[in-house]
């Protein structure tokens, strides 16, 4: 690997090839971690805390309870909840019982839930009560036999927990009535588990640990089967990469987890990596409440924060964010969607620290590339491939392209999955094990990779390829623009033309002003023909703008 052009740009002390498997499973990694950091706080949410020792004890109790239900090694269990202290307990407990975790977005519709549970063959579920009504509607069509229900305040302790549950259910009316006979409260499962024996199953690197379902932005969601080997190798890689963002050995790092832990980025970077190095993880249950989010941030001298472009943009547009204490902040890492230059610029001005971009997918655990975290990052790129990872650009015929040419980003490495759960995977890889990401990009002269766009989002204007990311990046640079999305719409003369959807930051913004701005910054065929102002744009559960929904609107 030493011949690859990106290696010479690695931060000092990070090798090109690393020993990946110090543990035989995520369970072994977990056991070693809780021994090292027993008395430290591992997770905090809404003012309540769990130490590493408590996570160890509670997850053991949960594992014992799951085993008492007759669940066997390899059975699937769905976890469907926002960022709560219950999540790491349920996640690690399920793995310790030898089960395969099926990460599920709590905001899924009953139809989406039914597809995922049937596809995965889940036999059990841990679900937050707010969404149990949706489960009630479809459970009879699934293999789920065991339902464990938790409420938002269950692990906040005593009076506070009871009060939160009362307000959520009775005052805010956020829990629609449901009937799930035989469902067990999460707290009862933990209590019963504490009296039951636990038998550690024999879990190996080749065993599947996680079914991480793709967003379904291009069709039905598929379960990326990630093995214990994928997750252990990935954790080793990013442990090396994140060293520049680590504090001194006697000073505990604090990471802000606003992305939901059911998202692969938050689960393995925030959840697993930062857990394994003894950091405190501050879980944000509802980051869309920007006022409450910033108030929570004010309580912590945090050292790192991860997120997506829209999250960072939202923080920057809250007037109280700039008043926070950034004295311990080492930097921020963005993924999930392109980090726009305008947002990265503003972030650095406000916090004094960089916002660097990384890149990955559910199928790759997720990190394939990340910008160096030692100050040598390159704006506008997704950075360099991880140690022991190969990334290359291919044409549509499976030929590898030279540096500088645009094509599909493909990758191979120990963090890359072996395929989708119980699917035909013949078209997922090129010969040689190269995973096709579906993203269009290039490798520049220094070995840094750039994403141009999603293959399926490319717009064809009079035979010219136009990538929405480029158009959006320019428009986002206008000081009166808050958010933007660009799509292609049919046109008799050009085949397709560009339509831009804008959320204004300044109400005085006009279409004429925006069009003039685009003409100054984009060649003519890249300038949107249509502009539409909106109060909001459709977003995924992690705040990623969904162009597909805008395209579908235009067809109807």
N, C-alpha and C positions, 0 to 999 in steps of 0.2 A: 504493500500500500504506500510505501514511501515515495513511489513515483508519481502519485496523484498530485495535481497542482495545488490542492487546498491545504496539504499537510504543512507547507512552509508558513502558513498563516495561522496555525494553531497557537493558542496562548502558551507561554512557557510552562513546561512541566506536564502538559497533556500529551500523552503518547498517541501515535497513530493506531496501534494495536494494543488492546488491553485484555487482561485475564478476566473473563466475564462471569464465571460461575463459582463464586465462593460459597454459594448456598444451593441446596438441591431442590428448593421450592420457595415460594413467597412465605410459606409458613415458617420455614427455618430462619429466613431473614427477619420476620416479625419477632420470633422468639429471642433471637440474638439482640435485637434492638431494645426490647422491653427490659432485658437484663441490664443493658448498659445505662439506660436513662430512667430507671424506675421512679425516681422522686420528682422528675421534671414534669411540668404541665405539657401534655401532648396536644390537647384540643381545647378550644374555648368557643362558646357560643352563647350569646345573649347573657353574658356575665357569669355563666356556669363553666366549670372546668373539669377536665378528666386528666389525671396523671397517666404516665405510661404504665404504671403498675395497675391502675384502675382499668385501663383499656385491656390489659392482659387478663385480669380477673373476669371482667364482664364478658369479653369475647369468648373466654373459656366456658363460662356458664351458658352463653348462647349456643355455642357449639354442642355442648352436652345436651341441651334441650332439643336441638335439631336431630341429633342422633337418636334421642328417645322417641322421636316420631317415626322412626324406621327409615329415615332418609339415608341413602347409601352413597359411598364415594362415586362421584360422577353425575349424581342427580343435579338438576338445575334449580336454582332458587332466584326469584326476581327480587330486586331491591328497588323500591319506588318511593323516593322521598327527596326533599330538598336538603340543603346543608344543615344538618342537625347533629348533635352528639351521638344520636342513635346510629348514624351512618357508619362510622368506623367500627363500632361494636358489631353491627350486623355484617359488615363486609369481612372483617378479619375473622369473626366467629364462623361465618359460612365457609371460608377457606379452611379454617382449622377443622371443620367437620368433614372436609374432603369434597365439598360441593363446588359446583361451577356457578359463579355469580352472573346473573343476567341484569345488567344495568338498565334501568327503565326511567324515562323522563316522566315525572309525576303529572306534567301538563298534557300528556297524551290523551287523545279522545278514546272512547271505548273501542272504536274500530282499530286504531293503532295499537292499543293494548292487546286486543284479541290476536292480531297478526303476530305480534312479538312473542306472546306466551305460547301460541300454537306452534310457531316456527321453532322455538327453543325447546318445547316440551317441558316447560317449567312445572315442577310438582309442588312448589311452595312459593310464598310471596311474603315479603315484609312491606307494608304499605302504610302511608300516613293517612289518618282518618279522613282528611279533607277530600280525598279522591276515592274513598272506598265505594261510594255510590256508582262510580264508573266501573269498578271491578264487579260489583253485583250484577251489572247488566250483561256481562260477557263471560263470567266464570264458568257457566254451564257448558260453554263451547271449548273449554281448555282442559288440560290435565292437572290443574291446580287442586290439590287436596288439603293443603294446610295454609291457613291465612293467619298472619300475625299483624295486628294493627297497632300502630303507635300514634300518639298525639304530639303536637308541637312542643308542649311543655314537659313531656314525660321525664326528661333527664335534667331539668333545671333545678330540681330539688324542692322539697317541702311546699311551703305556701306559695312561692313564686311559680313553681310548675303548675300547681292547681289553679292559680289565678290566670295564668296564660291560657290554659286549656278551657277555663270557664269563659273568658273573654272571646277567644276564637270561636267557640261553639255557640254560646248563648247571646253574646253582645254583637259580635261582627257577623254572626250567622254564616261562617265560612265552612261549616261541615254539613253538607246535605244529608238528609236521613238515608240510612242504608240498612239492609238486612243480609248479613252473612253468617248464617248459623254455623256454630262451631269455631268461629274466629276467636283467637286468643290475644289478649292485650300483651304488648311487648314487655311491659314491666312484670307481668305474671310469668312470661317465658323465662326472663332472667332469674326471677325468684325460684322457680321450679328447677331451672338449670343448676342453680347453686347447690342443690341437694342431690344432684344426679352424677353418676360417674362419667368421665370423659375419656374416650379412647382415641389417641392420636392415630389417624390413618396413614398408610404409607403413600405419600404423594411424591411424585418424581417430576423432574424437569419437563418430561414430554407430556405430562397431563395438562389438560385444558383448565385454566383458572377462571377465565372470564369470557363471556359473550358480549362484545361491545357492538351494539347495533349502529349501523351507519345512519346518517341523518335522514335518509330516504329522499334527499332533494332531487334525485334523478329517477325515482321509482320506488318500489317496495323496499323497505328497510331490510338489510341483511346482517346476520350476526357474524362479526369478525371473531374467529376463535383464537384467542390469545392464550398461549401456554404459560406455564410457570417459567419455562426457559425464556420466553419472550420478555416477560416482566422482570425477571431477575437480571437478564443481560441489559435491558433498557435502563434499569435502576443503576447498574454499575457505570454505564456510559455517561449518564447525565450527572451522576455523583462527581465524576471527574470534571465534566464541563462546567458545573456550577461552583467549582472551588473558589473562583474570584468573588463570588457573592456570599461566601461563608464568613461568619464572624470568627473571632478568636475562640479558642477551645473553652474558655471559661465564660463566654458570653453567649447566651442562647439566642439564636435567630428567631425572628417572628415573621411568619408569612401570612399574608392576607389571602384567603380563599373565597373569592366572590363568585368565580365560576362554579357551577354545581359539580359535586363529586361524582355524579352519574355521567359526567362528560370525561372522556379519556384523558384530556390534558390536565384537568384538575385532579383526577384520581391518581395518576401515576407521577406527575410532577409535584403537585402540592401535597397530595395525600401520602403517596408511598416514599418518594425521594426525601421530602422534608421530615417525614416521620422517621425514616431510617438514619438521619443525621442528628436527631434529637431536637429538632426545631419545635417551636410552639405554632400551632396552626389555628388561626382565628377564622372560624367558619361564619360566613355571612349568609343568612337564610334568604333574605330578599334584597338583592342589590339594586333592584329597580326602584326601591324607595331610596332615592339618591340622598335625600336629606338625612334619613336615618343611617344610611351607609356612611356618610361623611362623619356623622356624630360618633359612630362606632370607631372609625379610624382615628378620631381625636383621642381615644383612650389608649392607643398603643404607639410605641416608638418602633414601628415596623421596619424590617430590613429589606423585604422584597414583596412585590405584588405581581400577580400574573392576571392576564385578562385578554379580552378581545378589543379591537379598535373602538367599538361603540361604548364599551365600558369606560375606557380611558377618556374618551370624548365627553361622556356624561359627567365624569368627575371634574374635568377641567371647566365645564360650564356651570358648576356649582360654586357660587362665590366664596363659600366657607372652606373649600378644598385648599386654596392657596394659603390659608392661615394655619395649616397643620404643621406639625414638627417633623421635618424630613431629615433630621440630623443623623439618624442611623440608617436611612434608606441607601441601599447600594445600587439599586436599579429596578427596572420593571421589564417583564418579558411578555410580549404580545404574540398570540397565535390564533388559530381558528379562522382567521380572515386577514387580508392584507392590512398592515398598519400604515395608515396614510401619513404622508410627509408632514402635513399641516398639524396633525395630532402629535406626532413625535416631536416636532419643533416646540410646540406649546408645552408639552410635558417637561421637556428639558429646561425650558425657561422658568416654569413654575416650581419644579422640584429640585433643579440643579443636578439631576441624575438622568442617565439615558433611559430611553424606552427602546429596547432592541427586539428584533423580530426573529421568531423561530418558525419551524414548519414541520408538520407531521399529519398523520391521518389515524383514524381508529384502527386501521389495519396494520399500523406500524408502532403501536404501543404508547405514544404516537410519534416521538421525536425522531426525525430523520436528519434535519439540519437546524442549526441555530447560530446566530451571530456570536462571535467571541464576547465574553463578559468582562474582558480586561481593559475595555476602552478602545479596542481596535475594530469595533463593529463597523459595518459598511451600510449606510442608510440606503433604503430601497432594495435591499436584498434579504433573502431568508437565511443567509449565512453559509456555513460550511458543514459538510457531512460530519456526523458523529464519529468518534473513534470506532474502528472495526466495521465501518459502514461504507458501502459504495453507492454513489448516486451518479446517474448518467442520463443523457438526452437521447431519445430514440425517435425515428420517423415512424410513419404509419405502417411500414413494412417490416418493422422490427430491426432496422439497422441502426447502430449507434452512430450519433452525429458528432462532428468535431466541436471543439470549444467555440462558443460564440454563436452557434446556430440554434434556431428555435425548434423545439419539438416537445414530445411528451417526457415528463420527468419520470424516470423509473429507478427503482432502488432494490438493493438486496443487503441483508444483514441479519444478525441474530434477533433483532427486535421485530422483524417482519413476519407477519402471521403465515400460516401454511395454507389458509383458505377460509372460505365462508362456511358456516355451520350447515352441514348436510346439503350442500349445493354443488352443482357442476362448476368446477374451478378451472376448466380447460382454457378459458379466455382471460384469466386474471393475470397470468404471468407470461413473459416472453421466455424462450429457451434460455437455460442458464439460471433460472430462478429470479429473473428480473420482474418485480412487481410493477404493474402499470398503475400509476397514481391517478391518471385522468386529468392531471394539471399540465398546462403548457408553460415551458420555461426555457432557460438557457444557463450555461455556465460561463461566467465572464473571464477576462484575461487573468484574474487572480485566483480563480477556482471558487469564487463565491457564486451561489446560485440565485437566480431571480425567477420569480413566478410572473408569468405574463397574464394567465387567467385559467379558469376552468375550461377544459376542452369543449364542454357542452354549452358554455356561456358565450363563446366567440360569436361575434356579429360579422356578417359578410356584406359589406357595402360596395356595390358595383365591382365585385371581385376582390376587393381589398379586405384583409383581415383586420377587424377592430376588436381590441380587448377592453371589455368594460372597466377593468381595474384602472387602466390608464386614464380613461375619460373621467371616472369617478375621482381619481387622485387629483386631477387638475381642478375639477369643480369644487372639491372639498377645500381647496386652497383659497377660495373666495371668502373673504372675512364675514360675509353675511349668510353663509351656508352652514347649517348644522349637520345635516346628513344628506346623502345622495345615493341613488342607485340608477344604473344605466342598463337598458336592455335593447334588443333588436326587435323591431316591428316590421311586418311585411310592407313592401312598397313596390308599386307596379314598375317604376323606372329602374330603381336601384337594387331590387331584390329584397333588401332590408335597409332600414335607416335606424338611427339611434333615437331612443326616447329616454329622457332623464327625468327622474322623480326627485323632487327637492323638498326637504324640510328646512324652513327658513330659521336662521338665528336672529336676523334683523327683519322685521315685518316690511321694511321699505324696499326690500329686494324686488326687482322687476325682471320679467323675462328678457326684455331688451338689454338690460344691464348684464345679465348672465350670458346672453348670446355673444355680446361684444367681448366679454372676458374669454369665452371659449375660442373665439376667432383669433384672439391675440396669442393663445397658448396651444392651439391644436390645428393641425392641417385640416382643410375644409371637410374632407369626407369623415373625419372623426368628430366634427361638431354636431351635437344633437339637433335633429330637425324639430323635435317636439320637446317642450318642457312642461312638466305638470307639478304644481305645488301641492304638497300634502301636509297634514298635521303630524303624520307618523308613517313609518315604513314597516312592512311585515318583517318580523324577526323570528329567529329560532329561539329555543330555550336558553341559549347562551348569548343571545343578542346579535347573532350573525344575520345580516340582511338577506332575505330569501328572494332572489331575483325570479325564481321559478314562479312564485305566486303572482308577481307582477305580470309575467308573461301570460299566465293563464287568465288573468283578468282581461287582458287585451283581446283574447280570443273570444271571450263570452259576449 
